[in-house]
Amino acid sequence: MKFCRHGIVAALLGFVMSLGLHAVTAQRDCPEGTCPFAAPTGLRGIVSTPTAMQVAWNDVPKAFAYRIQVAPQNNFLGDHVITVTKQEPTTPKPLVIPKLDVGTTYHVRVSVIDRAQQQQSEWSAPAVYATKGPMSLAVGTYNVRNPLRDDWDERGPLVADGIVSEKLNVGGVQEVYRRWERRSLLDHVNAKAKAAFGRPVYDMTPEPYNELGYDARILYDARYLQALNAGAKRYDFQVGDGDVDRWFSWATFKHRASGWTFLFVTTHLAPDNDHADLRQWK
């Protein structure tokens, strides 16, 4: 491995690593314009510690070596991109990336290279993996205020922008009563996420077309959270003629960086009725 930081280089085990302010800019395109190898697949995190992670991918037949990039940003730009070149032994083994920050989510990608360090494939689909650390979350709640069909095309993107601009990891939304509104809200949020983060990253539970939970939904960023279980309960006590049911929706998540699990609940109680609120919440 060659390790380079601020111009100091050491050779070890036939690998090459560069990081910090002098990170090598990896070639983006194949030299001849057409890549002779398919992009590697199956890139995944295996295990992590507070300052290191182990990653693996499916071997590409006849590939000479691989270039791996690890970065805190999904555009793989800036001073903190780590670039590693790895030549596979006869029996491929997972790669350990050391000297990472504690409790940080990283984006990882890999490509095939030749003896001259020239790119021989497109980059793989990026994977997201994190070092161990404390659980830190951005949470919120958003009442959509009973959108109407004639103004949703205008208000939907504004609601989505409010959610994505806060970079919420998980958030509750209420008053999205109709199936098409729930589906549209998720689509708007992911359109904003794709513009901000490079790809859709949000999911919804209960899923948009499920009437379980009625107007109460949970949006979460699947890059950072893994949904474990989810459900909803209709309150035993309801107010009025029953046209607008009151529910609470819940989900348990695993925080990918820390390994901690937690319960998140969103609810919509009867408005302007303290007596009903108390009976529902009990």
N, C-alpha and C positions, 0 to 999 in steps of 0.2 A: 504494500500500500504506500502510495506517496501522499504525504500530508503537507498541505501548504497553508500557512497563515502568516500574513505580513512578510512574504518572501522567503520564509524558512521552509526547506523541503527535506524530507527524510523518506527513504525507501523501505518498505516492509511488505512482505507476502505478495508482491506482484500486483497490488491494487493501487488505485490512484484516488486520493480525496483532496478536494480543495474547498475552503469555506472562508467566510468572513469578508473583509473588504476587497480581497484579491480573488474572489471566486471566479473560476473560468466560465466564460459564457459558452454554453453548450450549443453546438450547431443545430439549427432547426430543421434544415432540409437535407435530403440526400444529395451527394455531390453531383450525380448524373441526372438529377431531377426525378427519377423514378426509383423507388426504394426496392431493393431486391428481397427484403425480408418483410414479413407481416409484423405489425406491432405486437409486442408481448401482451399476453392476456393474463387474467387471474391475479393481478397485483393485489396484495392484501397485507395487513398487519398481522403478525403472529403473536407477539407479546411485547409489552413495554415496561420500562421502569421509570422513575422520575426523570432520568437524564438520557435515556437511550430507548431505541425501539428496534425490533427485528421485523423485517419484511421479506416477502417471498413472491414469486411469480412463476408462471408456467414456462418451462424451458422452450426456447425457439430452436428447432432442429438446425444444426450446422452454424449457429451463431458463434462468432469468435469471442465476443465480450458484450457487456452491457454498460450503458451509462444510466445512472440513477440520479434524479434530482429530488431534493427534499426542501420544502420552503414553507414558511408560515402563511404566505399569500398564494392564492390559487393561480395567479398570473406568472409565478416563478420568476419574478423580477426583484431587484433590490440587493442590498448588501448581505442579506442573511440566507441566501440560497446555498445549500450544500450540494456539491456535485461529486459523485463517487463513480469510478469505473471498476467493474468487477468482471474478471475472467472466470468462467465457471470451471470447476474441477470435473472429473469424471462423474462424480455424484454431486449434483447441485445441492447447496445448503443455503438456508436463509441468511440474509445479510443483516449485520448489526450496524446501526447508525448511532455513534456515541456523541457525547458533548452537546446534547439538546437542552432546551429550556424546560423547567419543571411545569407540568400541567398545561402543556401547550398543544394545540391541534396543528398538525402538519399535513401538507399536501405532498403526495409522492407520485412520481411518474418514472417510467423506464423506457429505454430504446435500445436497439441493437447497434453496435459499432464494429468497425474493423480494426486491424492492427495499427492503422494510422490515425485512430481515434475519430474517423469520419462516420457520420451518421449513416446507418444502413436500414433504418426503418422509421416510420412515424413514431411519435410518442404514444405510449399506452394511454388508455383511459386513466385519469388520475384517481388515486385512492386517498382516503382521508383516515389518518390514524393519529393517536395522541399519546403523549407521555403521561405518566401518572401524576396526579396533583390534586389539590382541593377542588371541590365542585363550585364552579362559578357560573351563574345563569342570569340571563336577562329575561324577565317574565313580565307579563302585562295582561290587561283585559281590554276589550274593545266592544262597546255596544253600537251596533250598526244602525239602530233606531229605525227598525221596520222599513227597509227600503221598498220603494214602489217601482213597478216595472218601468214607468215613464221617466224615472230619474236615475236608475241604477247604472246605466251606461256612463253617466257622468260621475256618479258617486263611487261606483265600484273601484275604479283606479285610485281614487283619493283615499279610500279606506285601506287598500292594499299598500299604497305608498306610506301611510302612517305606520303600518305594521312592519314593513321591511326597513324603513328608514331608522327605526329604533333597534334593528338587528335583534329582534326577539328570538330567544331560543325556544320559548313556549309561551303561548298566550291563549286566553279564552275569548271567544266571540259570542255575542248574543244578538237576538232578534234577526237572525237569518232564517226565516220561517219556511221558505220554499226550497224545493230540491234544486231548481235551476239557479237560485241565488247562491246556495252553498257551493255548487260546482263552479259557478262563475267567480265567486270570491276566491276559491283556491286557485283558479286559473289566473286571475288578476295578480294574486300574491306571487305566484311562480313566474309570471312574466316580469314583474319588478325584480324578483330575485335573480332571474337569468341576466338581466341588465346589470345588476349590482355585483353578483358573485360568479357569473359565467355559466350558470346552469340552474335549473329549478331545484330547490332544496327543501321545500316545505311539503308536509303532508297533513291530512286532517283526520281526526277521529272524534266520534264515529264518522265513517265515510259519508260523503255528501248525500248520497241517495238513500241512506238508511234513515228511517223516521225515528229510530231510537235517539232520544235526546232532544228531538224536535228542534228548537232554535239555538240550543247551547252546543257549541262545538269547540274543539281544541285544535289549534294549529301548532305544529312543532317543526323545528329544523332538524331534519334527519341526518345532517352531517355530524351533529353533536349529541343527539339523543336517539336511543333505540326504544321504540314502543314495545312494551311487554304485554300489558293487558289493558283493556278499555271496556267501558260500559256506561250506562245511564239509568237513572231512576226517575220516574214520574212521582211528584209529591202526592202523598195521600190526600192532602187538603188542597183544594183548588178554589179559586174565587171567580164569581161571575157565571156566565152561561157555559163555560168550558171551551169556548172557541179558541182561546189561547192557553194552552197547557203550560204549566211551569215544571221544569225539570232541573236536575243537576247531572252533568256529565263528568266522568272521571277517567283518568288513565294513569298507569304506572310506567315510568321510563327508567332506562339505564343511561347514566351520563357516561359517554364513551371515554372521556379523559380520565375520570377518577374511578370509574367502576361503581360509584354509588347509585342506588336506586331511590326513587322518590314518587310520591303520589301528587298528582295535580288535579284540581277540581275547578270547574266553572259552573256557575248557576245563574238563573234569572228568576228572582223572586217577584211576587206580586207588587207592582209599584204603588206608592202612596197608600199603603195599608200595613201599618206596623203590626197589627194583630195577626194578619195573614202571614206576614213575613216570619214571625216567631213560630207560628204553628207549622209552617212549611219547613223551616230550618230544623225543628225538632224531629 
